[in-house]
């Protein structure tokens, strides 16, 4: 049995590996230095790399993003932390208008090799302004690469690719996964951007998942064994580049697709997956495409209410059962 | 507290003649842009900087070639002052493949990155934090480069301005924040929506840095004030806010006739045209009129040749819409 580690520790491990490897990597964000990050995802980095590599900032999301962008344009590889992904709205100009467009609108004169790390998602009872899954916000903007790992090893491997990418990457760390455990990443572990992973092979129904909906889908697949339904779980890992080849390849065998996504049904990334399948894989399907997504309401506080509106194993099991019997 | 900068320094005659020529090239390019627009050859919009030339030329003259400049959608003057050719700028405005941004940026995004002019940004205030980043990067790389953000008076009431000033001071960054205060945001006077008389310079003290007012139409004064701020930044003593008072000769953008400005005010400022002030100073220094005429004629020739070449350039290639989204040159979003 390989060593187990937490998703939380994998974040600091992934950052530390790149900080050691490349002197142009530098971190900035609120409380990431001596405090080790509010989610304890940068613990030990300030001590190992010092104040010249790990920079505490004021609560100024625009200043953080702008500083990262300006540094990225001039030879550094900054990794900016935006504490909660909800706060991306405070600096949305940089993700919507500045960072993804600088290369294009200058005719290729500048590069912006930076990473924005942010804690995404619900399930912890933080209420409407600290619980959203907003990966679909970034997905509306051409020019951003989008990563959302589901396992500790992928956190490390995808972090390496994100930081080494010459393009801007938004790196969504799921709050609900920080305490989860998995195999530790081996030395020099690199996972390329845009390669989905078959997290569990199966024959009857394809479930496409991302980040926290991956373990949810794996739990559902386990339950569905009792029903005699064999579920293939695909962990997309990235929304951009989007690996639809793996999804379409799976549908050639299963002919049935459920997408499980935590962002809201309205405007959620599953709609794009479904749209591509409708365009390019219509004849592979024996049943409608189903989406198990966040409900179109703000995230409520109470556990019972929150559970009602975000994807759960039970909701996915139900959706797969109905689809399998279609 | 806010200080006022003078123009005590006597620069060399040849230097001022050179600055006059640069200002005349910028003025001529802006007039050409306007005329080409009226002939239907420039599309979209333009935000002309005629009247602001002394700020771009005086400030750039205080910079090293490897320093960084970030400008706004009213940025033609900064692009040219940092080495973008008038031909490349006019070609960009006319959607030609030879444009400085290969016709993918347009008037509001002129850039010459290989000269440290890292772009013109059209979301008000967004580039001030970027200038911090460039200065931070220079510190980390140990290069002693300085970063400059040029912005309008309207940017001084947006959050990014205040966030940028604070962080620049806290991190003691080598940044100079240069406000081109032309008295009007777009159509509304900045004074009517701002809590202090000098919208940029008066905010400096609250962020622990010098705030300096300078006559933005006097290229010698701008250069001197900028040189002081740049020296301070390069020495590691931190950022400065420089507020340069000026006036635009055109409206906010192509569609604005600027009828909201009192005639007497316009007249007063046109009499203080930066080119007139430079010519007057040269005359005071006893420089022969023929020398002044010669540089202005050369500037006119430069602009005329640039305009002709830009008009003759091939149009943008539609396939170029699918280049340079990513660093590999392409646009693929799927694997």
Contacts between the chains, C-beta under 8 A, distances in Angstrom:
chain1	res1	chain2	res2	distance
A	26	B	140	6.2
A	52	B	140	7.0
A	55	B	171	7.8
A	57	B	167	6.8
A	58	B	163	7.6
A	58	B	166	6.2
A	58	B	167	6.3
A	58	B	170	6.8
A	60	B	163	4.0
A	60	B	166	6.8
A	60	B	167	6.1
A	62	B	126	7.8
A	62	B	129	5.6
A	62	B	159	6.1
A	62	B	160	4.6
A	62	B	163	5.0
A	62	B	164	7.8
A	63	B	129	4.8
A	63	B	132	6.7
A	63	B	160	7.5
A	63	B	163	3.9
A	63	B	164	5.8
A	63	B	166	7.3
A	63	B	167	4.3
A	64	B	129	7.9
A	65	B	129	6.9
A	66	B	126	6.9
A	66	B	127	7.5
A	66	B	128	7.0
A	66	B	129	2.1
A	66	B	130	4.7
A	66	B	132	6.3
A	66	B	133	5.9
A	66	B	160	6.8
A	66	B	163	7.9
A	66	B	164	6.8
A	67	B	129	5.8
A	67	B	130	7.7
A	67	B	132	4.9
A	67	B	133	4.0
A	67	B	136	5.6
A	67	B	167	6.7
A	68	B	133	6.2
A	69	B	129	7.6
A	69	B	130	5.2
A	69	B	133	5.7
A	70	B	68	7.9
A	70	B	70	7.7
A	70	B	118	7.8
A	70	B	129	7.1
A	70	B	130	3.8
A	70	B	131	6.1
A	70	B	132	6.2
A	70	B	133	2.2
A	70	B	134	4.1
A	70	B	135	7.6
A	70	B	136	7.1
A	70	B	137	6.7
A	70	B	147	7.1
A	71	B	133	4.2
A	71	B	134	7.0
A	71	B	136	5.4
A	71	B	137	4.0
A	71	B	140	7.4
A	72	B	133	7.3
A	73	B	113	8.0
A	73	B	118	5.7
A	73	B	130	7.3
A	73	B	133	7.3
A	73	B	134	6.7
A	73	B	137	8.0
A	74	B	68	6.6
A	74	B	118	7.6
A	74	B	133	7.4
A	74	B	134	4.8
A	74	B	137	4.2
A	74	B	138	7.0
A	74	B	141	7.9
A	75	B	137	5.9
A	75	B	141	5.9
A	76	B	136	8.0
A	76	B	137	4.7
A	76	B	140	6.1
A	76	B	141	7.4
A	78	B	133	7.5
A	93	B	123	5.4
A	93	B	126	5.5
A	93	B	160	7.8
A	94	B	126	7.2
A	97	B	123	5.1
A	97	B	126	7.0
A	98	B	121	6.8
A	98	B	123	7.0
A	98	B	126	5.6
A	98	B	130	7.4
A	102	B	119	6.3
A	103	B	324	5.5
A	103	B	325	7.2
A	103	B	326	7.6
A	103	B	327	7.1
A	104	B	104	6.1
A	104	B	324	5.3
A	104	B	325	5.6
A	105	B	101	6.3
A	105	B	104	5.6
A	105	B	105	4.4
A	105	B	106	8.0
A	105	B	109	4.7
A	105	B	119	8.0
A	106	B	101	5.2
A	106	B	104	7.5
A	106	B	105	5.9
A	106	B	109	6.6
A	106	B	111	4.1
A	106	B	113	6.5
A	106	B	119	5.9
A	107	B	99	7.5
A	107	B	100	7.3
A	107	B	101	4.0
A	107	B	102	3.6
A	107	B	103	7.8
A	107	B	104	5.0
A	107	B	105	6.6
A	107	B	111	7.7
A	107	B	324	6.5
A	108	B	102	7.6
A	108	B	323	6.9
A	108	B	324	3.9
A	108	B	329	7.1
A	109	B	101	7.2
A	109	B	111	5.3
A	109	B	112	7.7
A	109	B	113	3.9
A	109	B	114	7.4
A	109	B	119	7.9
A	110	B	111	7.2
A	110	B	113	5.1
A	110	B	118	6.2
A	110	B	119	6.7
A	111	B	327	5.4
A	113	B	327	7.4
A	142	B	325	6.4
A	142	B	331	7.7
A	142	B	333	7.0
A	143	B	325	5.6
A	143	B	326	8.0
A	165	B	327	7.7
A	166	B	326	7.9
A	166	B	327	3.5
A	166	B	328	7.9
A	167	B	326	5.1
A	167	B	327	5.2
A	194	B	334	7.7
A	194	B	335	3.8
A	195	B	335	6.8
A	240	B	333	5.2
A	241	B	332	6.8
A	241	B	333	6.1
A	241	B	334	5.9
A	241	B	335	4.5
A	242	B	333	6.4
A	242	B	334	4.8
A	242	B	335	7.2
A	243	B	334	7.3
A	243	B	335	5.0
A	244	B	334	5.6
A	245	B	335	6.7
